[in-house]
Amino acid sequence: MKCPFLHDWVLNLDFLPEKVSYSIDAMPAEPYYKKYVDGGGVKQQYFSLTSKEMFGEDVLQNIANSGFCQMFEEWLDDNNENGILPELDGYKAQRIEVTNSGSLLYADVGLGVYQIQCRLLYEKE
């Protein structure tokens, strides 16, 4: 919610409307990244930032869309390095990372759908 590149847009959850917009979408994954002998462990949640952007023959617009993906990845890396992580109720975030750089999934009537796949690592406080 604090991403400076999304300040002018509504961020949806598991929903991408038929206009320029963004959505955080949960992805299936094993719940544990690392399991401890005592029953605890580091859990993981895979998700994607999916966006619907203007897309078409305008090469500069398409380059800008790809640039957004790169800026988002660098923003996450900077936040990790500076310890700026999501606040989770009852859990402590350890790291949030891009697992698959942003790419165009498909294009439809002047709009392109892009997806950046990410993973959040966290453990119980």
Summary of the structure (lengths in Angstrom):
residues: 125
radius of gyration: 16.0
end to end distance: 22.5
largest distance: 56.5
contacts: 330
relative contact order: 0.22
helix: 21%
strand: 50%
